[in-house]
Amino acid sequence: MSYHPEGIPPHGGQLVNRIATPEQKEIFISKAEFLPRVQLDQRAVSDLEMIAIGGFSPLTGFMNQQDYDRVVAEMRLANGTVWSIPITLSVSEEVAASLTEGGLVRLDNPEGRFIGVLELTQKYRYDKQREAINVYRTDEEKHPGVQVVYNQGPVNLAGDVWLLERDRHAYFPAYQIDPAESRQLFQQKGWKTVVGFQTRNPIHRAHEYIQKCALETVDGLFLHPLVGATKDDDIPADVRMRCYEILLEHYYPQDRVILAINPSAMRYAGPREAIFHALIRKNYGCTHFIVGRDHAGVGDYYGTYDAQYIFAEFKPEEIGITPMMFEHAFYCTRTKQMATTKTSPSKPEERVHLSGTKVREMLRRGELPPPEFSRPEVAAELARAMKVPV
């Protein structure tokens, strides 16, 4: 990979900034009462924020039909740039009928506060089943990503956006680091190579092992947990963040890790989401990205390593961030340490396999994850939060 003095270029070459200036904001607010409104759900708020701060560069707004169709069919924008997940704003027929292409639309958050503006260029219908099958590899409604598609409106609104109002995160303002800021931090630290790690679960010993293996070969680790909308049975974001803080304090080199929140929403799209997550981290300035077992998976919809194989469908320079592929790590009872089949002489019965799902199941049963699963301090924090007697 070639190095750039100012860091790895964002996807598409330019870091997008769609945060309205004070002057723009004033103009939009003066028109607020006269603009048609669309109320965003939590996921659309996340998408608006990610577009505005450059996390979804090169997107400057919600996708038009040309981009949408090509992303769904080929994982590329209309101009050929790799992009694997549709970023769309869907509304009901009734709402769509009240809007005029070429006009401005006021975007309100779920509480009804004016937070953004859409420069509406297009309204178009789309095929929900086609999106489900292509993006999620299933049209089963029990898949959480497919469920969202089926429940949303039948008309997509396209156009550039402006973000007017953004709250500091209620729980983690100190970790609300935007792409422009993370890039600056990496430069200040002199990190030429940075590996990004995506997680929506508390970090267990297998995660820690692959992160540290990656950290042996790069300058820094960007621990980037997702705090946007997730499934109801995922462990709450504030609990997960406390677990990350505890781990970093006791088990990681302080000067080689940055913890920051990723405000985007989970899609549970497996292989396609692995590409999406890699491109987001590229925008944040990471040169490498960890892709482990069943990345962004849910249920049995994807093969264990499908999220790794999908990277081979593109030329490395088209993705522009280096994926680091890891096998499923386990605790080896023979060598008394974390390992994979590449490094352990153990037989299958000597391997303790860990997963976020197993940790959640144990906690729900009122059991404390053992040291082979989780560091004791993390297990204690999870037990406290889930009201498991220690």
C-alpha positions in Angstrom: 0.0 0.0 0.0 1.3 3.5 -0.8 1.5 5.9 2.0 0.3 9.5 1.9 1.7 12.2 4.1 -1.8 13.3 5.0 -2.9 9.7 5.4 -4.9 7.3 3.3 -7.3 9.1 0.9 -11.0 8.9 1.7 -13.2 6.7 -0.5 -13.7 8.5 -3.7 -10.8 10.9 -3.0 -12.6 13.7 -1.0 -13.8 13.7 2.6 -17.4 14.9 2.3 -18.6 17.6 4.7 -22.4 18.3 4.6 -22.6 20.1 8.0 -24.3 23.4 7.3 -22.3 26.6 8.1 -23.9 29.0 10.6 -24.9 31.2 7.7 -26.5 28.3 5.8 -28.2 27.1 9.0 -29.7 30.6 9.5 -31.1 30.6 6.0 -32.6 27.1 6.3 -34.2 27.9 9.7 -35.8 31.1 8.3 -37.5 28.8 5.8 -38.4 26.1 8.3 -42.1 26.8 8.7 -42.7 26.8 4.9 -40.9 23.6 4.1 -42.6 20.2 3.7 -41.5 17.9 6.5 -40.3 14.3 6.6 -39.8 12.7 10.0 -36.7 10.4 10.1 -36.5 7.2 12.1 -33.4 6.4 14.1 -31.6 4.7 11.3 -32.2 7.6 8.9 -30.9 10.0 11.5 -27.7 7.9 11.7 -27.4 7.8 7.9 -27.8 11.6 7.7 -25.1 12.1 10.3 -22.7 9.7 8.6 -23.2 11.4 5.2 -22.7 14.8 6.8 -19.5 14.0 8.7 -17.9 12.2 5.7 -18.2 8.7 7.2 -20.1 7.6 4.0 -17.8 9.5 1.5 -18.2 9.8 -1.4 -22.0 10.0 -0.7 -23.3 13.6 -0.4 -26.9 12.6 0.2 -29.5 9.8 -0.2 -29.0 7.7 -3.3 -30.8 8.4 -6.6 -32.2 5.6 -8.7 -29.1 5.1 -10.9 -26.9 4.7 -7.9 -29.4 2.6 -5.9 -30.0 0.2 -8.8 -26.3 -0.4 -9.5 -25.5 -0.8 -5.8 -28.2 -3.4 -5.4 -27.2 -5.3 -8.5 -23.4 -4.8 -8.6 -22.1 -3.2 -5.4 -21.1 -0.1 -7.3 -22.3 3.4 -7.6 -23.4 4.6 -11.1 -19.9 5.9 -11.7 -18.3 2.5 -10.9 -17.0 3.3 -7.4 -17.3 0.3 -5.1 -20.2 0.7 -2.6 -22.1 -2.3 -1.2 -25.1 -1.0 0.8 -28.0 1.2 -0.4 -28.3 4.4 1.6 -31.8 5.5 1.0 -34.6 7.6 2.5 -37.9 5.8 2.1 -41.4 7.3 2.7 -45.0 6.5 2.2 -46.9 7.2 -1.1 -48.8 9.9 0.8 -45.7 11.7 2.0 -44.0 11.3 -1.4 -47.0 12.8 -3.2 -46.8 16.0 -1.1 -43.2 16.6 -2.1 -41.9 18.4 -5.2 -38.7 17.4 -7.0 -36.4 20.4 -7.2 -37.6 21.7 -3.8 -36.2 21.6 -0.3 -37.5 19.1 2.4 -37.2 19.7 6.1 -35.8 16.6 7.9 -37.0 16.2 11.5 -35.7 13.7 14.0 -38.1 11.2 15.8 -38.9 13.9 18.4 -39.9 16.3 15.7 -36.8 18.6 15.9 -35.5 20.2 12.7 -32.1 18.6 12.1 -31.5 18.6 8.4 -32.4 19.5 4.9 -32.8 17.4 1.8 -32.4 19.0 -1.7 -35.0 16.7 -3.3 -33.9 15.7 -6.9 -35.8 12.6 -7.4 -38.6 10.3 -6.1 -38.6 6.7 -7.2 -40.2 3.4 -6.5 -38.1 0.3 -5.8 -38.4 -3.5 -5.5 -38.1 -4.4 -1.9 -37.7 -8.1 -2.5 -34.9 -7.5 -5.0 -33.1 -5.4 -2.5 -33.6 -8.0 0.2 -32.3 -10.9 -1.9 -29.3 -9.0 -3.4 -28.2 -7.2 -0.3 -29.1 -9.7 2.5 -29.1 -12.9 0.4 -32.6 -13.8 1.7 -36.1 -12.5 1.5 -37.1 -13.9 4.9 -38.8 -11.3 7.0 -37.3 -12.7 10.2 -33.9 -11.4 9.1 -33.6 -8.0 10.9 -32.2 -6.2 7.9 -34.9 -7.5 5.6 -37.5 -6.6 8.1 -36.4 -3.0 8.0 -36.7 -3.0 4.2 -40.1 -4.5 4.2 -41.4 -2.1 6.9 -40.2 1.1 5.2 -42.2 3.2 2.6 -42.4 2.2 -1.1 -40.9 5.4 -2.4 -37.2 6.6 -2.1 -36.3 10.3 -1.9 -33.0 11.2 -3.4 -30.8 14.3 -3.1 -28.0 16.0 -1.3 -28.4 16.7 2.4 -27.3 19.2 5.0 -27.0 18.5 8.7 -28.2 21.4 10.8 -28.5 20.1 14.3 -26.4 17.4 16.0 -26.5 16.5 19.6 -23.4 15.5 21.5 -23.8 11.9 22.2 -25.8 11.4 25.4 -23.5 8.8 26.9 -20.2 9.1 25.1 -19.4 12.7 24.0 -15.7 12.2 24.6 -15.7 9.3 22.0 -17.6 11.2 19.3 -14.7 11.5 16.9 -15.5 12.4 13.3 -13.4 11.3 10.3 -11.6 14.6 10.0 -10.7 14.4 13.7 -9.6 10.8 13.7 -7.3 11.4 10.7 -5.8 14.3 12.6 -5.2 12.2 15.7 -3.5 9.4 13.6 -1.2 12.1 12.1 -0.4 13.6 15.5 0.5 10.2 16.8 2.7 9.5 13.8 0.6 6.4 12.9 1.2 5.6 9.2 -0.7 2.3 9.5 -3.9 2.0 11.5 -6.1 -1.1 11.8 -9.9 -0.5 12.3 -12.0 -2.9 14.3 -15.8 -3.1 14.0 -17.9 -4.5 16.9 -21.4 -4.4 18.2 -20.6 -6.8 21.1 -18.5 -6.5 24.2 -15.0 -7.7 23.4 -14.3 -11.2 24.4 -10.9 -13.0 24.5 -11.1 -14.0 20.8 -11.6 -10.4 19.7 -8.7 -9.3 21.9 -6.5 -12.0 20.4 -7.1 -11.0 16.8 -6.8 -7.2 17.6 -3.4 -7.8 19.3 -2.2 -10.0 16.4 -3.1 -7.1 14.0 -1.5 -4.6 16.3 1.8 -6.5 16.1 2.0 -5.4 12.4 0.6 -1.8 12.4 1.2 1.4 14.3 -2.2 1.8 15.9 -5.6 0.2 16.6 -8.8 2.2 16.0 -11.4 0.5 18.2 -14.7 1.6 16.6 -17.8 0.1 18.1 -21.1 0.7 16.5 -23.6 2.6 18.7 -26.4 3.3 16.1 -29.5 1.1 16.0 -29.0 -2.6 16.7 -31.2 -5.6 17.4 -33.2 -5.5 20.7 -31.3 -8.5 22.1 -27.8 -6.9 21.6 -26.1 -5.7 24.7 -26.9 -2.0 25.2 -24.3 0.5 23.9 -23.5 2.1 27.3 -22.7 -1.3 28.8 -20.5 -2.3 25.9 -18.6 1.1 26.1 -17.8 0.5 29.8 -16.5 -2.9 28.9 -14.2 -1.4 26.2 -12.9 1.2 28.7 -12.1 -1.4 31.3 -10.3 -3.6 28.8 -8.2 -0.7 27.4 -7.3 0.4 30.9 -6.0 -3.0 32.0 -5.0 -5.0 29.0 -3.9 -2.7 26.1 -1.0 -0.4 25.5 -2.5 3.1 26.2 -0.5 4.9 23.5 -1.4 2.5 20.6 -5.2 2.4 20.8 -7.9 5.0 20.1 -11.5 4.3 21.1 -14.2 6.1 19.2 -17.9 5.5 18.5 -19.3 4.7 15.0 -22.8 6.3 14.8 -24.0 4.2 11.9 -26.8 1.6 12.2 -26.3 -2.1 11.9 -27.7 -3.7 8.7 -26.8 -7.4 9.5 -25.9 -7.8 5.8 -22.9 -10.1 6.4 -20.5 -10.0 3.4 -21.8 -6.8 1.9 -21.7 -5.1 5.3 -18.0 -6.2 5.7 -17.2 -4.2 2.6 -19.3 -1.3 3.8 -17.6 -1.3 7.3 -14.2 -1.4 5.6 -15.0 1.7 3.5 -16.3 3.6 6.5 -13.0 2.9 8.4 -11.1 4.0 5.3 -12.9 7.3 5.5 -11.9 7.6 9.2 -8.3 7.2 8.1 -7.6 3.5 8.7 -5.2 1.7 6.3 -6.2 -1.8 7.5 -9.5 -3.4 8.6 -10.0 -6.6 10.6 -12.5 -9.1 9.0 -13.1 -12.0 11.3 -15.5 -14.9 11.4 -19.1 -14.2 10.3 -18.6 -10.5 10.1 -21.9 -8.5 10.5 -23.7 -11.9 10.3 -27.0 -12.9 11.9 -28.5 -16.4 12.3 -27.3 -18.9 9.7 -27.8 -16.6 6.7 -24.1 -16.4 5.7 -21.2 -18.9 5.5 -18.6 -18.5 8.3 -16.0 -16.8 6.0 -18.2 -15.4 3.3 -17.4 -11.8 4.6 -13.7 -12.5 3.8 -14.3 -14.1 0.4 -16.3 -11.1 -0.9 -13.1 -8.9 -0.9 -11.7 -11.1 -3.7 -14.5 -9.8 -6.0 -12.8 -6.4 -6.2 -9.3 -5.2 -7.1 -7.4 -4.1 -4.0 -7.1 -0.6 -5.2 -10.8 -0.3 -5.7 -11.4 -1.0 -2.0 -8.3 1.0 -1.0 -8.0 -0.4 2.5 -6.3 -3.7 3.3 -8.5 -6.4 4.9 -6.8 -8.5 7.6 -8.5 -11.9 7.6 -8.6 -13.9 10.8 -9.8 -17.4 11.5 -12.1 -18.2 14.3 -10.0 -17.9 17.5 -10.5 -20.1 20.5 -9.1 -20.8 23.9 -6.8 -23.9 23.6 -7.0 -26.0 26.8 -3.8 -27.8 25.8 -1.5 -24.7 25.4 -3.6 -22.6 27.9 -3.8 -19.6 25.5 -5.8 -18.1 22.7 -5.1 -19.6 19.3 -6.5 -20.6 15.9 -6.1 -23.8 13.9 -3.1 -22.1 12.3 -1.2 -22.0 15.6 -2.7 -24.6 17.9 -1.9 -28.4 17.9 -5.2 -29.0 19.8 -7.9 -31.5 18.9 -11.5 -30.0 18.5 -12.5 -31.2 22.0 -9.6 -29.1 23.5 -11.0 -25.8 22.0 -13.3 -23.5 23.8 -15.1 -21.5 21.1 -16.3 -18.0 22.1 -18.8 -15.7 20.6 -20.9 -12.7 21.5 -24.0 -14.8 21.2 -22.7 -17.3 23.7 -21.8 -14.6 26.1 -25.3 -13.1 25.8 -26.9 -16.5 26.3 -24.8 -17.2 29.5 -25.7 -13.9 31.0 -29.4 -14.4 30.3 -29.1 -17.8 32.1 -27.6 -16.0 35.0 -24.1 -17.4 34.4 -20.8 -15.5 34.6 -18.6 -15.9 31.5 -15.4 -17.8 32.5 -11.9 -16.3 32.2 -11.4 -18.2 28.9 -14.3 -16.2 27.5 -14.0 -12.7 29.0 -11.5 -10.9 31.2 -12.7 -11.0 34.8 -13.3 -7.3 35.1 -15.3 -7.3 31.9 -17.4 -10.3 33.0 -18.1 -8.5 36.3 -19.3 -5.4 34.5 -21.5 -7.4 32.2 -22.9 -9.3 35.2 -23.6 -6.1 37.0 -25.4 -4.6 34.0 -27.4 -7.7 33.3 -28.1 -8.2 37.0 -26.4 -11.6 37.2 -25.4 -12.5 40.8 -21.6 -12.7 41.0 
